[in-house]
Amino acid sequence: MMLAVALLAAQTADVPPDVVVTGERLRRLRIDTNIDRRGRVRNCQVAVSSGDAAIDRQACLATRDCVASGSRAGGPLADCVDTALIAFVRAGRGDLGNENAENH
């Protein structure tokens, strides 16, 4: 057990602080979405902000795109949105500064 803790600590030490901050922001993000019977997003809003308005906006855009491509609920929808958000952040489009998040 102690070896596992030591290995985890060593791995964490190699991760840049901005990656850790971004991961924490994405982890706390929660959105509420209403999907109608035809499979269209009727409402998407941030329930718990990531702390970054650009990421929050992208979460709803990604949700709409994922639903339109056939991911309508549960794990497949969450996986699709997660993949899109990670790509968004990696592309450098997420302004991870001190921008205040807004609800949508």
QUICORVEN-V83522 format. One record per pair of residues at least 12 apart in sequence whose ideal C-beta (glycine too) atoms are under 8 Angstrom apart, sorted by the first residue. I is the first residue (numbers start at 0). J is the second residue. D is the distance in whole Angstrom. If there is no record, write none. Layout:
i:j:d
I:J:D
I:J:D
This chain:
i:j:d
17:95:7
20:95:7
21:88:6
21:93:7
21:95:6
24:49:4
24:50:5
24:51:6
24:54:6
24:95:7
25:49:6
25:54:7
25:81:8
25:84:6
25:85:8
25:88:7
27:47:6
27:48:8
27:49:6
27:50:7
28:45:7
28:47:6
28:48:7
28:49:4
28:54:7
28:55:7
28:58:6
28:84:8
29:45:7
29:46:4
29:47:4
30:43:6
30:44:7
30:45:6
30:46:6
30:55:8
30:58:5
30:59:6
30:62:6
31:43:7
31:44:6
31:45:8
31:46:5
32:59:8
32:62:5
32:66:8
34:66:6
34:71:6
34:72:8
38:66:6
38:71:6
39:66:7
39:67:8
40:62:6
40:63:5
40:66:5
40:67:8
43:58:8
43:59:4
43:62:5
43:63:7
43:103:7
44:59:7
44:102:5
44:103:5
45:58:7
45:59:7
45:100:7
45:101:8
45:102:5
45:103:6
48:100:4
48:102:7
49:100:6
50:100:6
51:93:6
51:94:7
51:95:6
51:98:6
51:100:6
52:94:8
52:98:5
52:99:6
52:100:5
52:101:5
53:92:7
53:93:5
53:94:5
53:98:7
54:84:7
54:87:7
54:88:7
54:93:5
54:95:8
54:100:8
55:100:5
55:101:7
55:102:8
55:103:7
56:101:8
56:103:6
57:83:7
57:84:6
57:87:5
57:92:7
57:93:7
58:80:6
58:84:6
59:103:5
61:79:7
61:80:5
61:83:4
61:84:6
61:87:7
62:76:7
62:80:6
64:79:8
64:83:7
65:79:4
65:80:6
65:83:7
